[in-house]
Amino acid sequence: MAKEEKTVKEEKKVEVEDLPGVGEATAEKLRENGYDDILSLAVASPKDLSELAGIGEGAAIKIIAAARKLADVGNFESGEEIMKRRQLVK
């Protein structure tokens, strides 16, 4: 009998606090405000994340970038980012 191979890759669930720069307190604030998984962080705006979690916008950008990398959402751009880019076009 031929040995069957698994075709589905087993994925490890990544928790919010597994992201760089996210400790227990920050993770709790994020969860309280609806950011309870990697995908919700990947699509968040830096401004919202920094205001809700009480962190700097630079830290929020790093958290979002790490979440996007882990969630494998590609080159995601929020509507806000697209509008800013469009304003630069003359």
DRENTORKOL-3810 file (N, C-alpha, C; in nm, 4 decimals):
REM DRENTORKOL-3810
@n.u->0.0828; n.v->-0.1192; n.w->0.0000; ca.u->0.0000; ca.v->0.0000; ca.w->0.0000; c.u->0.0870; c.v->0.1253; c.w->0.0000
@n.u->0.0470; n.v->0.2190; n.w->-0.0806; ca.u->0.1209; ca.v->0.3454; ca.w->-0.0851; c.u->0.0829; c.v->0.4315; c.w->0.0342
@n.u->0.1806; n.v->0.4960; n.w->0.0870; ca.u->0.1564; ca.v->0.5832; ca.w->0.2016; c.u->0.0896; c.v->0.7119; c.w->0.1535
@n.u->-0.0217; n.v->0.7499; n.w->0.2173; ca.u->-0.0920; ca.v->0.8727; ca.w->0.1793; c.u->-0.0195; c.v->0.9931; c.w->0.2364
@n.u->-0.0107; n.v->1.0977; n.w->0.1551; ca.u->0.0523; ca.v->1.2209; ca.w->0.2003; c.u->-0.0545; c.v->1.3233; c.w->0.2320
@n.u->-0.0279; n.v->1.4022; n.w->0.3317; ca.u->-0.1208; ca.v->1.5099; ca.w->0.3655; c.u->-0.1050; c.v->1.6215; c.w->0.2636
@n.u->-0.2174; n.v->1.6703; n.w->0.2114; ca.u->-0.2110; ca.v->1.7796; ca.w->0.1147; c.u->-0.2461; c.v->1.9128; c.w->0.1787
@n.u->-0.3034; n.v->1.9084; n.w->0.2959; ca.u->-0.3404; ca.v->2.0315; ca.w->0.3652; c.u->-0.2322; c.v->2.0644; c.w->0.4671
@n.u->-0.1793; n.v->2.1838; n.w->0.4550; ca.u->-0.0745; ca.v->2.2273; ca.w->0.5470; c.u->-0.1378; c.v->2.2662; c.w->0.6803
@n.u->-0.0852; n.v->2.2118; n.w->0.7871; ca.u->-0.1361; ca.v->2.2461; ca.w->0.9195; c.u->-0.0838; c.v->2.3837; c.w->0.9580
@n.u->-0.1753; n.v->2.4720; n.w->0.9925; ca.u->-0.1370; ca.v->2.6083; ca.w->1.0270; c.u->-0.1486; c.v->2.6306; c.w->1.1769
@n.u->-0.0523; n.v->2.7010; n.w->1.2304; ca.u->-0.0544; ca.v->2.7370; ca.w->1.3715; c.u->-0.1340; c.v->2.8655; c.w->1.3865
@n.u->-0.2256; n.v->2.8683; n.w->1.4809; ca.u->-0.3029; ca.v->2.9889; ca.w->1.5058; c.u->-0.2130; c.v->3.0899; c.w->1.5750
@n.u->-0.2027; n.v->3.2065; n.w->1.5147; ca.u->-0.1196; ca.v->3.3126; ca.w->1.5700; c.u->-0.2091; c.v->3.4043; c.w->1.6518
@n.u->-0.1714; n.v->3.4276; n.w->1.7744; ca.u->-0.2471; ca.v->3.5148; ca.w->1.8629; c.u->-0.1988; c.v->3.6584; c.w->1.8486
@n.u->-0.2824; n.v->3.7522; n.w->1.8887; ca.u->-0.2500; ca.v->3.8945; ca.w->1.8798; c.u->-0.1196; c.v->3.9251; c.w->1.9528
@n.u->-0.1005; n.v->3.8672; n.w->2.0712; ca.u->0.0205; ca.v->3.8975; ca.w->2.1484; c.u->0.1462; c.v->3.8328; c.w->2.0910
@n.u->0.1322; n.v->3.7491; n.w->1.9894; ca.u->0.2484; ca.v->3.6910; ca.w->1.9225; c.u->0.3157; c.v->3.7901; c.w->1.8278
@n.u->0.2464; n.v->3.8982; n.w->1.7959; ca.u->0.3022; ca.v->3.9987; ca.w->1.7054; c.u->0.4093; c.v->4.0806; c.w->1.7763
@n.u->0.5137; n.v->4.1218; n.w->1.7041; ca.u->0.6172; ca.v->4.2046; ca.w->1.7662; c.u->0.5601; c.v->4.3373; c.w->1.8145
@n.u->0.5949; n.v->4.3755; n.w->1.9360; ca.u->0.5480; ca.v->4.5022; ca.w->1.9912; c.u->0.4140; c.v->4.4948; c.w->2.0615
@n.u->0.3551; n.v->4.3760; n.w->2.0690; ca.u->0.2249; ca.v->4.3609; ca.w->2.1351; c.u->0.2428; c.v->4.2781; c.w->2.2616
@n.u->0.2293; n.v->4.3443; n.w->2.3760; ca.u->0.2349; ca.v->4.2751; ca.w->2.5038; c.u->0.0944; c.v->4.2418; c.w->2.5511
@n.u->0.0848; n.v->4.1911; n.w->2.6722; ca.u->-0.0456; ca.v->4.1515; ca.w->2.7267; c.u->-0.1422; c.v->4.2687; c.w->2.7364
@n.u->-0.0953; n.v->4.3820; n.w->2.7873; ca.u->-0.1835; ca.v->4.4979; ca.w->2.8061; c.u->-0.2342; c.v->4.5510; c.w->2.6724
@n.u->-0.1453; n.v->4.5622; n.w->2.5747; ca.u->-0.1855; ca.v->4.6105; ca.w->2.4422; c.u->-0.2812; c.v->4.5120; c.w->2.3767
@n.u->-0.2521; n.v->4.3833; n.w->2.3884; ca.u->-0.3392; ca.v->4.2808; ca.w->2.3306; c.u->-0.4793; c.v->4.2890; c.w->2.3909
@n.u->-0.4871; n.v->4.3110; n.w->2.5202; ca.u->-0.6170; ca.v->4.3218; ca.w->2.5874; c.u->-0.6943; c.v->4.4433; c.w->2.5365
@n.u->-0.6265; n.v->4.5576; n.w->2.5226; ca.u->-0.6924; ca.v->4.6783; ca.w->2.4703; c.u->-0.7419; c.v->4.6559; c.w->2.3279
@n.u->-0.6601; n.v->4.5877; n.w->2.2478; ca.u->-0.7000; ca.v->4.5595; ca.w->2.1102; c.u->-0.8232; c.v->4.4699; c.w->2.1067
@n.u->-0.8220; n.v->4.3651; n.w->2.1879; ca.u->-0.9369; ca.v->4.2732; ca.w->2.1915; c.u->-1.0640; c.v->4.3437; c.w->2.2384
@n.u->-1.0506; n.v->4.4300; n.w->2.3383; ca.u->-1.1668; ca.v->4.5039; ca.w->2.3892; c.u->-1.2296; c.v->4.5920; c.w->2.2815
@n.u->-1.1484; n.v->4.6300; n.w->2.1829; ca.u->-1.1964; ca.v->4.7169; ca.w->2.0762; c.u->-1.2200; c.v->4.6426; c.w->1.9450
@n.u->-1.2312; n.v->4.5103; n.w->1.9519; ca.u->-1.2692; ca.v->4.4312; ca.w->1.8353; c.u->-1.1558; c.v->4.3763; c.w->1.7511
@n.u->-1.0328; n.v->4.4043; n.w->1.7885; ca.u->-0.9180; ca.v->4.3516; ca.w->1.7142; c.u->-0.8713; c.v->4.2239; c.w->1.7831
@n.u->-0.9433; n.v->4.1150; n.w->1.7585; ca.u->-0.9139; ca.v->3.9924; ca.w->1.8312; c.u->-0.8462; c.v->3.8845; c.w->1.7475
@n.u->-0.8106; n.v->3.9173; n.w->1.6233; ca.u->-0.7359; ca.v->3.8220; ca.w->1.5423; c.u->-0.6419; c.v->3.8959; c.w->1.4474
@n.u->-0.5565; n.v->3.8205; n.w->1.3816; ca.u->-0.4543; ca.v->3.8787; ca.w->1.2950; c.u->-0.5168; c.v->3.9502; c.w->1.1755
@n.u->-0.6209; n.v->3.8936; n.w->1.1178; ca.u->-0.6833; ca.v->3.9550; ca.w->1.0009; c.u->-0.7437; c.v->4.0908; c.w->1.0333
@n.u->-0.8073; n.v->4.1038; n.w->1.1488; ca.u->-0.8659; ca.v->4.2336; ca.w->1.1852; c.u->-0.7572; c.v->4.3391; c.w->1.2034
@n.u->-0.6404; n.v->4.2987; n.w->1.2511; ca.u->-0.5283; ca.v->4.3926; ca.w->1.2633; c.u->-0.4685; c.v->4.4243; c.w->1.1264
@n.u->-0.4672; n.v->4.3267; n.w->1.0380; ca.u->-0.4094; ca.v->4.3463; ca.w->0.9048; c.u->-0.4854; c.v->4.4508; c.w->0.8237
@n.u->-0.6139; n.v->4.4649; n.w->0.8494; ca.u->-0.6949; ca.v->4.5606; ca.w->0.7726; c.u->-0.7238; c.v->4.6886; c.w->0.8505
@n.u->-0.6625; n.v->4.7041; n.w->0.9659; ca.u->-0.6843; ca.v->4.8230; ca.w->1.0494; c.u->-0.6058; c.v->4.9424; c.w->0.9965
@n.u->-0.6502; n.v->5.0611; n.w->1.0357; ca.u->-0.5729; ca.v->5.1813; ca.w->1.0019; c.u->-0.4811; c.v->5.2137; c.w->1.1197
@n.u->-0.3621; n.v->5.2659; n.w->1.0914; ca.u->-0.2695; ca.v->5.3000; ca.w->1.1997; c.u->-0.3294; c.v->5.4000; c.w->1.2984
@n.u->-0.4050; n.v->5.4960; n.w->1.2483; ca.u->-0.4649; ca.v->5.5978; ca.w->1.3352; c.u->-0.5626; c.v->5.5340; c.w->1.4343
@n.u->-0.6529; n.v->5.4499; n.w->1.3841; ca.u->-0.7499; ca.v->5.3842; ca.w->1.4719; c.u->-0.6798; c.v->5.2969; c.w->1.5752
@n.u->-0.5843; n.v->5.2204; n.w->1.5283; ca.u->-0.5135; ca.v->5.1292; ca.w->1.6176; c.u->-0.4387; c.v->5.2050; c.w->1.7266
@n.u->-0.3736; n.v->5.3141; n.w->1.6906; ca.u->-0.2978; ca.v->5.3896; ca.w->1.7909; c.u->-0.3899; c.v->5.4552; c.w->1.8925
@n.u->-0.5038; n.v->5.5069; n.w->1.8474; ca.u->-0.5984; ca.v->5.5700; ca.w->1.9402; c.u->-0.6630; c.v->5.4683; c.w->2.0331
@n.u->-0.7043; n.v->5.3549; n.w->1.9791; ca.u->-0.7752; ca.v->5.2553; ca.w->2.0595; c.u->-0.6843; c.v->5.1820; c.w->2.1575
@n.u->-0.5612; n.v->5.1556; n.w->2.1160; ca.u->-0.4706; ca.v->5.0783; ca.w->2.2011; c.u->-0.3787; c.v->5.1663; c.w->2.2843
@n.u->-0.3819; n.v->5.2967; n.w->2.2595; ca.u->-0.2957; ca.v->5.3869; ca.w->2.3350; c.u->-0.1489; c.v->5.3695; c.w->2.3023
@n.u->-0.1196; n.v->5.3405; n.w->2.1759; ca.u->0.0189; ca.v->5.3248; ca.w->2.1322; c.u->0.0491; c.v->5.4310; c.w->2.0269
@n.u->0.1750; n.v->5.4509; n.w->1.9980; ca.u->0.2131; ca.v->5.5470; ca.w->1.8957; c.u->0.1765; c.v->5.4973; c.w->1.7567
@n.u->0.1634; n.v->5.5920; n.w->1.6638; ca.u->0.1262; ca.v->5.5540; ca.w->1.5278; c.u->0.2356; c.v->5.4703; c.w->1.4613
@n.u->0.3613; n.v->5.4965; n.w->1.4955; ca.u->0.4715; ca.v->5.4164; ca.w->1.4414; c.u->0.4625; c.v->5.2709; c.w->1.4854
@n.u->0.4305; n.v->5.2505; n.w->1.6128; ca.u->0.4136; ca.v->5.1140; ca.w->1.6643; c.u->0.2945; c.v->5.0467; c.w->1.5973
@n.u->0.1871; n.v->5.1228; n.w->1.5763; ca.u->0.0683; ca.v->5.0686; ca.w->1.5099; c.u->0.1014; c.v->5.0235; c.w->1.3682
@n.u->0.1812; n.v->5.1029; n.w->1.2973; ca.u->0.2208; ca.v->5.0675; ca.w->1.1605; c.u->0.2998; c.v->4.9369; c.w->1.1600
@n.u->0.3901; n.v->4.9194; n.w->1.2569; ca.u->0.4695; ca.v->4.7963; ca.w->1.2653; c.u->0.3816; c.v->4.6756; c.w->1.2961
@n.u->0.2848; n.v->4.6930; n.w->1.3861; ca.u->0.1937; ca.v->4.5837; ca.w->1.4217; c.u->0.1107; c.v->4.5440; c.w->1.3004
@n.u->0.0586; n.v->4.6433; n.w->1.2293; ca.u->-0.0235; ca.v->4.6166; ca.w->1.1108; c.u->0.0592; c.v->4.5461; c.w->1.0033
@n.u->0.1819; n.v->4.5914; n.w->0.9818; ca.u->0.2689; ca.v->4.5287; ca.w->0.8812; c.u->0.2962; c.v->4.3823; c.w->0.9157
@n.u->0.3231; n.v->4.3549; n.w->1.0430; ca.u->0.3484; ca.v->4.2170; ca.w->1.0858; c.u->0.2232; c.v->4.1316; c.w->1.0686
@n.u->0.1071; n.v->4.1879; n.w->1.1015; ca.u->-0.0189; ca.v->4.1146; ca.w->1.0865; c.u->-0.0472; c.v->4.0860; c.w->0.9395
@n.u->-0.0206; n.v->4.1825; n.w->0.8523; ca.u->-0.0427; ca.v->4.1627; ca.w->0.7085; c.u->0.0479; c.v->4.0536; c.w->0.6539
@n.u->0.1711; n.v->4.0511; n.w->0.7016; ca.u->0.2649; ca.v->3.9483; ca.w->0.6562; c.u->0.2171; c.v->3.8096; c.w->0.6993
@n.u->0.1744; n.v->3.7979; n.w->0.8236; ca.u->0.1277; ca.v->3.6687; ca.w->0.8748; c.u->-0.0059; c.v->3.6268; c.w->0.8143
@n.u->-0.0931; n.v->3.7245; n.w->0.7884; ca.u->-0.2246; ca.v->3.6933; ca.w->0.7327; c.u->-0.2167; c.v->3.6693; c.w->0.5828
@n.u->-0.1041; n.v->3.7026; n.w->0.5226; ca.u->-0.0819; ca.v->3.6842; ca.w->0.3796; c.u->-0.1915; c.v->3.7511; c.w->0.2968
@n.u->-0.2150; n.v->3.8798; n.w->0.3259; ca.u->-0.3171; ca.v->3.9544; ca.w->0.2515; c.u->-0.2572; c.v->4.0310; c.w->0.1345
@n.u->-0.1309; n.v->4.0109; n.w->0.1064; ca.u->-0.0695; ca.v->4.0764; ca.w->-0.0087; c.u->-0.0467; c.v->4.2241; c.w->0.0147
@n.u->-0.0616; n.v->4.3003; n.w->-0.0885; ca.u->-0.0382; ca.v->4.4442; ca.w->-0.0826; c.u->-0.1667; c.v->4.5182; c.w->-0.0511
@n.u->-0.2260; n.v->4.4887; n.w->0.0594; ca.u->-0.3515; ca.v->4.5517; ca.w->0.1000; c.u->-0.3310; c.v->4.7001; c.w->0.1239
@n.u->-0.4240; n.v->4.7803; n.w->0.0725; ca.u->-0.4248; ca.v->4.9242; ca.w->0.0992; c.u->-0.5643; c.v->4.9627; c.w->0.1444
@n.u->-0.5723; n.v->5.0381; n.w->0.2513; ca.u->-0.7025; ca.v->5.0844; ca.w->0.2978; c.u->-0.7509; c.v->5.1950; c.w->0.2053
@n.u->-0.8784; n.v->5.2234; n.w->0.2096; ca.u->-0.9355; ca.v->5.3319; ca.w->0.1310; c.u->-0.8710; c.v->5.4649; c.w->0.1657
@n.u->-0.8408; n.v->5.4823; n.w->0.2927; ca.u->-0.7762; ca.v->5.6054; ca.w->0.3389; c.u->-0.6389; c.v->5.6231; c.w->0.2732
@n.u->-0.5629; n.v->5.5139; n.w->0.2641; ca.u->-0.4307; ca.v->5.5197; ca.w->0.2017; c.u->-0.4412; c.v->5.5509; c.w->0.0529
@n.u->-0.5393; n.v->5.4927; n.w->-0.0131; ca.u->-0.5594; ca.v->5.5179; ca.w->-0.1559; c.u->-0.5975; c.v->5.6631; c.w->-0.1799
@n.u->-0.6845; n.v->5.7176; n.w->-0.0961; ca.u->-0.7256; ca.v->5.8576; ca.w->-0.1118; c.u->-0.6066; c.v->5.9519; c.w->-0.0929
@n.u->-0.5203; n.v->5.9237; n.w->0.0024; ca.u->-0.4012; ca.v->6.0063; ca.w->0.0231; c.u->-0.3119; c.v->6.0029; c.w->-0.1011
@n.u->-0.2958; n.v->5.8832; n.w->-0.1578; ca.u->-0.2127; ca.v->5.8679; ca.w->-0.2769; c.u->-0.2735; c.v->5.9413; c.w->-0.3960
@n.u->-0.4057; n.v->5.9366; n.w->-0.4071; ca.u->-0.4746; ca.v->6.0041; ca.w->-0.5178; c.u->-0.4594; c.v->6.1554; c.w->-0.5096
@n.u->-0.4535; n.v->6.2096; n.w->-0.3879; ca.u->-0.4394; ca.v->6.3540; ca.w->-0.3709; c.u->-0.3032; c.v->6.4036; c.w->-0.4181
@n.u->-0.2050; n.v->6.3146; n.w->-0.4220; ca.u->-0.0713; ca.v->6.3518; ca.w->-0.4668; c.u->-0.0603; c.v->6.3596; c.w->-0.6191
@n.u->-0.1557; n.v->6.2974; n.w->-0.6889; ca.u->-0.1547; ca.v->6.2981; ca.w->-0.8350; c.u->-0.2068; c.v->6.4319; c.w->-0.8844
@n.u->-0.1322; n.v->6.4937; n.w->-0.9749; ca.u->-0.1739; ca.v->6.6248; ca.w->-1.0271; c.u->-0.1969; c.v->6.6192; c.w->-1.1741
END
